[in-house]
């Protein structure tokens, strides 16, 4: 969905939490069509993805969110170097339409593995087919160098 920043590591090799300002900037870009529905796969970067589900009951919203979360994990498990670093869950009741909402915000990294088989242009088998379904191209790390 949105690229946060390059991955940085602690002295003992653990992934550092992305900078708060960089994370907030990435989350603000989630409102744009190019970042709304599709994970980003830039190698060596931290990313944020948001899954949002609504329903007339909380169980309906949670069930839809779980289905979307399962689909996300099914594809991302195929991406070499993928590692989830943080998941936040928000549950809410929308008074205006009397629906329930469940939102998962997932921070993940795509680490450089050095295997020689990592390919950001085709990170999982159905990637090219999924790209054809999009109306806008997905975001890339190039947005971080834009003025």
N, C-alpha and C positions, 0 to 999 in steps of 0.2 A: 504494500500500500504506500508506504513512504519510507524513504531512506533517512536515517537519523544522522549518523556520522561514521567515520572509520572506527574499527574496533581497536581498543587499546587494552593492554594487559598489565596486571600488577607484576611486581618483581618475582612472585612465585608462579606466574603463568596463568592466573585466573583472569577471566574477562572482567574489565571494569564496567560499572554501570555507566551508560551514556550520560553525557552532560545534560543537565536539566533544561537549559535553554535550547540546546539542539533538539532534545526530545519534544519540547513544546512547539518548536518551529515545525517539526515533522508532523506532529498531531494537527497543527493548524492547516497543513496541506491536505489532510484527509478529506476536506470539504470539496476539493476540486475533482472533477470527473476523472482525470487521468490517474488519480491516486485512490479512488474510492473503492474499487471492487477487486483488485488484483494484487497479490503479493509482489514484492520486489526481490530481486535475486542477485544484487551486486555483491561480488565476492570481496570479503575483507571489510564489510560494513555491518552496522547494526540497523535494524529495520523495525517498523511498527506496523501492525495490522489490526484492524478493528472489525469485529463481527457483531452485528446488531440484529436482534430478532424481536418481533412484536407478537402479541397474541391477546385474545379476549380473556384468557386466564393466565395466571403465572405459569402453570404447568405447560400450557400450549407454547408460551414464549420460550420457556426453558428447553422444551423438546426441540423447537426449531433452532435455537442457539446450539444445542448439542449436535444436531444434524450438520449444521454449518461448520462447527468446530471439528467434527470428525472428518468432514470432507477436506478441510484445511490441513489437518494432520496427516491424512492419507497421502496427499500430494507432497507435503513438505518432508515427510520421512524419506521420500525418494531423492531429495536434493542433497547432494554430497556437501558436507560441511555445515548443514543446518543444526542449530542448537537454540532451543527456546530458553530465554534468560529470565523472563518475568511475565506473569499473567495477572491482570486485574479484572475483576468482575463487578459490574454495576447492575443493580436491579432497581427498577423504578415503576411507578404507577403514573400513567398519563391521565390526568383528570379531564382534559378537554375531549378526548375520544374514549375514555374509560378502558384503555388497553394497558397491558403490562409490557414492559420493555426489559430485555436482558442484553447487556453489552459486554463483550470480552475485548480487552485491549491486550494484545500480545506483542512483547518485545522479543526479537530473535536476532541471531547473527548468522551469517554465512561465512564460515571460516575458510581460509585458504588451507587446503589439505596437502598440496604438493604432489598429489597423485598423478597429475597430468590429464585426468579424465574430467575435471570440473569444467562445465560449460555454461556460462550465464545465458547464452542464447538458446539453450535447450536443457534447462535444469532437471526436467522430468519428462517422461515419454510423451504425454499429451499436451505439452506446453504450446507447441505451434498451433494445435487445434484450439486451445483455450484463447490464444492471442487473436484468432480470427473472430471470436465472439465479441471482442471489445470494440466499442465505438471510438475510444481514445487510446493512444499508446500508453503503456504503463510508465510510471516514473522510474528514473534511473538516478545514479549518483551524480549525474551531470547537474542536477538542480542545486547541489551544494556549492558549485562554483559559479552559479549565476549571480549577477549583481543584485 
